């Protein structure tokens, strides 16, 4: 079963993708955090840093676009094609309130008719391979029936379904029966995304849905970078490899940002998930969060790798943090 790395804003940029590919692998495709083209028809410097081919050499990547305007999508797709990309992913899953208010992301799921017009325009306007990441709807899972009828009219390379609606954000259980029905009715290949953080959970899903084309893992791969490798029978992460991964990524951020303080802030986002790999990490996790200088941060990281053993059971302790997941 194929394993895709989900895009996570602020975490899975080109530095992270390159470091993950180098030290862990096990991932078939890395999906880029979305680019949101607008009427100005220019990529920002930040967007270009992430999508230029020279920053993704040797890494199988798929750029993702977020827009409700077909002309903007087609402009961006044309620019990506000129860079050598052959597939573009359409983001119809982002549940952010500011995104949805503009009718983008899962906001475009409000009207099956508008979605149909949008897809007709982009599929007829490009010869690139197009895939889609979607939710079940805005408010109720029953909305997905008419949406799936629309999807079935188009040659979608892969329909990645996160079985929640927009109002769920990332809270509560995924709507697995709705996903089961969608998988049975889809005329396009289907990939599953949502709350998979261990190899055992992935294998259980694969056994339950043998017709599944693949899984897309986000937080699971951030919290356990070896997860894709483990799905293929490979080894779990060891501290030496984790330290090398960390140091390469931290050094890359220091260079890219020109600031160790900014690099520290970015790394803390990843540590929220990574800390679940370590046993008895409460005190060190708190100290790491409170570190307010790169020197304090580096001392805490050294202490974690020196003193804390890796957990022998399944990772994913971050799922038990009060107030998780955040609404964003």
C-alpha positions as CSV (number, residue, x, y, z in Angstrom):
1,X,0.0,0.0,0.0
2,X,1.3,3.4,-0.9
3,X,2.4,5.8,1.8
4,X,2.1,9.5,1.3
5,X,3.5,12.2,3.6
6,X,0.7,14.8,4.3
7,X,1.5,18.5,4.0
8,X,1.7,20.3,7.3
9,X,2.1,24.0,7.2
10,X,5.2,25.2,9.1
11,X,6.6,21.7,9.4
12,X,6.9,19.7,6.2
13,X,8.8,22.2,4.1
14,X,11.7,21.3,1.7
15,X,14.3,21.1,4.5
16,X,12.1,18.6,6.4
17,X,11.4,16.6,3.3
18,X,15.0,16.3,2.4
19,X,16.1,15.4,5.9
20,X,13.4,12.8,6.3
21,X,14.2,11.2,2.9
22,X,17.9,11.0,3.8
23,X,17.5,9.5,7.3
24,X,14.3,7.5,7.2
25,X,12.6,7.1,3.9
26,X,9.7,4.7,3.6
27,X,7.5,7.4,1.9
28,X,6.4,7.1,-1.7
29,X,5.4,10.8,-2.2
30,X,5.8,14.0,-0.2
31,X,2.9,16.5,-0.6
32,X,3.9,20.1,-0.3
33,X,2.1,22.5,2.0
34,X,-0.4,24.4,-0.1
35,X,0.3,27.3,-2.4
36,X,-2.6,29.8,-2.7
37,X,-2.4,31.5,-6.0
38,X,-4.1,34.8,-6.4
39,X,-4.9,37.3,-9.2
40,X,-1.4,38.8,-9.0
41,X,-0.2,35.6,-10.6
42,X,3.1,35.5,-8.7
43,X,4.6,33.0,-6.2
44,X,5.9,34.5,-3.0
45,X,9.6,34.1,-2.2
46,X,8.6,31.7,0.6
47,X,6.5,29.6,-1.8
48,X,9.3,29.6,-4.4
49,X,11.8,28.4,-1.9
50,X,9.7,25.4,-1.2
51,X,8.7,24.4,-4.7
52,X,11.8,25.1,-6.9
53,X,13.1,21.8,-8.2
54,X,16.6,22.4,-7.0
55,X,15.3,22.2,-3.4
56,X,13.6,18.9,-4.0
57,X,16.1,16.9,-6.0
58,X,15.8,13.2,-5.4
59,X,12.6,13.6,-3.4
60,X,9.2,12.5,-5.0
61,X,7.1,15.6,-4.4
62,X,3.6,16.7,-5.3
63,X,2.7,20.4,-5.1
64,X,-0.6,21.4,-3.7
65,X,-2.8,24.3,-4.6
66,X,-5.6,26.0,-2.6
67,X,-8.0,28.3,-4.6
68,X,-11.6,28.6,-5.7
69,X,-10.7,30.5,-8.9
70,X,-10.1,28.1,-11.9
71,X,-8.0,30.7,-13.7
72,X,-5.7,31.1,-10.7
73,X,-5.4,27.3,-10.5
74,X,-4.6,26.9,-14.1
75,X,-2.0,29.7,-14.0
76,X,-0.2,28.1,-11.1
77,X,-0.5,24.6,-12.6
78,X,1.1,25.9,-15.8
79,X,4.0,27.4,-13.8
80,X,4.5,24.1,-12.0
81,X,4.4,22.2,-15.2
82,X,7.2,24.5,-16.6
83,X,9.3,23.6,-13.5
84,X,8.9,19.9,-14.4
85,X,6.1,18.8,-12.2
86,X,3.6,16.3,-13.6
87,X,1.0,16.1,-10.9
88,X,-0.8,18.8,-8.9
89,X,-3.0,18.2,-5.8
90,X,-6.1,20.3,-5.1
91,X,-6.7,21.1,-1.4
92,X,-10.4,20.8,-0.6
93,X,-9.7,19.7,3.0
94,X,-8.3,22.7,4.9
95,X,-10.8,23.4,7.7
96,X,-9.4,26.8,8.7
97,X,-12.1,29.4,9.4
98,X,-10.3,32.1,7.4
99,X,-9.8,29.8,4.5
100,X,-13.4,28.5,4.5
101,X,-14.8,32.0,4.8
102,X,-13.2,32.7,1.4
103,X,-14.8,29.7,-0.1
104,X,-11.4,27.9,-0.4
105,X,-10.3,24.5,1.0
106,X,-13.3,22.7,2.5
107,X,-15.3,25.9,1.9
108,X,-15.6,24.9,-1.7
109,X,-17.5,21.8,-0.6
110,X,-20.5,24.0,0.3
111,X,-22.0,23.7,-3.2
112,X,-21.7,20.6,-5.4
113,X,-22.7,22.7,-8.4
114,X,-19.9,25.2,-7.8
115,X,-17.4,22.4,-7.2
116,X,-18.5,20.7,-10.5
117,X,-18.0,24.0,-12.4
118,X,-14.5,24.4,-10.9
119,X,-13.4,20.8,-11.6
120,X,-14.8,21.0,-15.2
121,X,-12.7,24.1,-15.8
122,X,-9.4,22.8,-14.4
123,X,-9.6,19.3,-15.8
124,X,-10.4,20.7,-19.3
125,X,-7.7,23.4,-18.9
126,X,-4.6,21.3,-18.2
127,X,-3.0,18.0,-19.1
128,X,-1.3,17.6,-15.8
129,X,-2.3,14.7,-13.5
130,X,-4.7,16.0,-10.9
131,X,-5.4,14.6,-7.5
132,X,-7.6,15.9,-4.7
133,X,-7.6,15.9,-0.9
134,X,-11.1,16.4,0.5
135,X,-13.3,16.2,3.6
136,X,-16.8,14.8,3.7
137,X,-18.5,18.2,3.6
138,X,-19.0,21.3,5.8
139,X,-21.5,20.3,8.4
140,X,-22.8,16.8,7.9
141,X,-21.3,13.6,6.4
142,X,-24.5,13.2,4.3
143,X,-23.2,16.1,2.2
144,X,-20.6,13.8,0.7
145,X,-23.1,11.8,-1.5
146,X,-23.6,14.7,-4.0
147,X,-19.9,15.7,-3.8
148,X,-18.8,12.1,-4.6
149,X,-21.1,12.2,-7.6
150,X,-19.2,15.2,-8.8
151,X,-15.8,13.6,-8.1
152,X,-16.9,10.5,-10.1
153,X,-17.3,12.6,-13.2
154,X,-13.6,13.3,-13.4
155,X,-10.4,11.3,-13.9
156,X,-8.9,12.0,-10.4
157,X,-5.6,10.3,-10.0
158,X,-6.2,9.8,-6.3
159,X,-9.0,11.0,-4.1
160,X,-7.6,11.4,-0.6
161,X,-10.4,11.5,1.9
162,X,-10.1,12.8,5.5
163,X,-13.4,11.4,7.0
164,X,-14.4,14.4,9.0
165,X,-16.5,17.4,8.0
166,X,-15.2,21.0,8.3
167,X,-16.9,21.8,11.6
168,X,-15.1,18.8,13.2
169,X,-11.7,20.3,12.5
170,X,-9.5,17.5,14.0
171,X,-11.7,16.7,17.0
172,X,-13.5,13.5,17.8
173,X,-13.5,10.2,16.1
174,X,-13.2,9.9,12.3
175,X,-16.4,9.0,10.5
176,X,-15.3,5.6,9.4
177,X,-18.7,4.3,8.2
178,X,-19.0,7.3,5.9
179,X,-15.5,6.5,4.6
180,X,-16.5,2.9,4.0
181,X,-19.4,4.0,1.9
182,X,-17.3,6.5,0.0
183,X,-14.7,3.9,-0.8
184,X,-17.3,1.5,-2.2
185,X,-18.9,4.2,-4.4
186,X,-15.8,6.0,-5.7
187,X,-14.8,5.4,-9.3
188,X,-11.4,6.9,-8.6
189,X,-8.6,5.4,-6.5
190,X,-9.0,6.4,-2.8
191,X,-6.4,7.2,-0.2
192,X,-7.2,7.4,3.5
193,X,-6.0,10.3,5.8
194,X,-6.8,10.8,9.4
195,X,-5.5,9.8,12.9
196,X,-3.1,7.1,11.9
197,X,0.1,7.2,14.1
198,X,1.3,3.7,14.4
199,X,2.2,0.9,12.0
200,X,-0.4,-1.3,13.7
201,X,-3.2,1.2,13.0
202,X,-2.1,1.4,9.4
203,X,-2.1,-2.4,9.0
204,X,-5.5,-2.7,10.7
205,X,-6.9,-0.1,8.2
206,X,-5.4,-1.9,5.3
207,X,-6.9,-5.2,6.4
208,X,-10.3,-3.6,6.8
209,X,-10.2,-1.9,3.4
210,X,-8.3,-4.1,1.0
211,X,-9.3,-1.9,-2.0
212,X,-7.5,1.1,-0.6
213,X,-5.0,2.8,-2.8
214,X,-2.8,4.2,0.0
215,X,-2.6,6.1,3.2
216,X,-1.6,9.7,3.8
217,X,0.2,10.2,7.1
218,X,0.9,13.6,8.6
219,X,1.2,13.9,12.4
220,X,2.0,10.2,12.5
221,X,5.1,10.7,10.4
222,X,6.2,13.9,12.3
223,X,5.8,12.1,15.6
224,X,7.5,8.9,14.4
225,X,9.7,9.7,11.3
226,X,10.4,5.9,10.9
227,X,6.7,5.1,10.5
228,X,6.8,4.7,6.7
229,X,9.8,2.5,7.0
230,X,8.2,0.4,9.7
231,X,5.2,-0.2,7.4
232,X,7.6,-1.9,5.0
233,X,9.0,-4.1,7.7
234,X,11.9,-1.8,8.5
235,X,13.5,-0.8,11.7
236,X,12.1,1.6,14.3
237,X,13.9,4.9,14.9
238,X,17.0,4.8,17.1
239,X,18.4,7.8,19.0
240,X,21.5,8.2,16.8
241,X,19.4,8.6,13.6
242,X,16.9,10.8,15.3
243,X,19.7,13.0,16.6
244,X,21.3,13.2,13.1
245,X,17.9,14.1,11.6
246,X,17.4,16.8,14.2
247,X,20.8,18.3,13.8
248,X,20.6,18.4,10.1
249,X,17.1,20.0,10.2
250,X,18.1,22.5,12.9
251,X,21.3,23.5,11.0
252,X,19.2,23.9,7.8
253,X,16.8,26.2,9.5
254,X,19.6,28.3,11.1
255,X,21.1,28.8,7.6
256,X,17.7,29.4,5.8
257,X,16.4,31.9,8.4
258,X,19.8,33.4,9.3
259,X,18.7,33.2,12.9
260,X,19.1,30.4,15.5
261,X,16.2,31.8,17.5
262,X,13.8,31.5,14.5
263,X,15.2,28.0,13.9
264,X,14.5,27.1,17.5
265,X,10.9,28.2,17.3
266,X,10.4,26.1,14.2
267,X,11.9,23.1,15.7
268,X,9.7,23.4,18.8
269,X,6.7,22.8,16.6
270,X,8.1,19.4,15.6
271,X,9.2,18.5,19.1
272,X,5.5,18.6,20.2
273,X,5.1,15.4,18.2
274,X,8.6,13.9,18.5
275,X,8.5,14.0,22.3
276,X,6.1,11.1,22.2
277,X,8.9,8.8,21.2
278,X,10.7,9.3,24.5
279,X,9.7,7.7,27.8
280,X,9.2,9.7,31.0
281,X,9.6,13.0,29.0
282,X,7.4,15.3,31.0
283,X,10.1,17.4,32.8
284,X,12.3,17.7,29.7
285,X,9.3,18.5,27.5
286,X,8.4,21.4,29.8
287,X,11.9,22.7,29.9
288,X,12.2,22.5,26.1
289,X,9.0,24.5,25.7
290,X,10.3,27.2,28.1
291,X,13.7,27.5,26.5
292,X,14.0,31.1,25.3
293,X,17.4,31.1,23.8
294,X,19.1,28.8,21.3
295,X,21.7,27.9,23.9
296,X,19.0,26.8,26.4
297,X,17.2,24.9,23.6
298,X,20.4,23.1,22.5
299,X,21.2,22.1,26.1
300,X,17.7,20.6,26.5
301,X,17.9,18.7,23.3
302,X,21.3,17.3,24.3
303,X,19.7,16.2,27.7
304,X,16.8,14.6,26.0
305,X,19.0,12.5,23.7
306,X,21.4,11.7,26.5
307,X,19.1,10.8,29.3
308,X,15.7,9.7,27.9
309,X,15.2,6.1,26.6
310,X,13.0,5.6,23.6
311,X,9.6,4.1,24.3
312,X,9.2,0.5,23.5
313,X,5.5,0.7,23.1
314,X,3.6,2.7,20.4
315,X,4.4,6.4,20.1
316,X,1.8,9.1,19.9
317,X,1.5,10.4,23.4
318,X,0.9,13.8,22.1
319,X,-2.6,12.7,21.3
320,X,-3.3,12.6,25.0
321,X,-2.3,16.3,25.7
322,X,-5.3,18.2,27.2
323,X,-6.8,20.6,24.7
324,X,-5.4,18.7,21.7
325,X,-5.9,19.0,18.9
326,X,-5.9,22.8,18.4
327,X,-8.4,24.4,16.2
328,X,-6.6,25.7,13.2
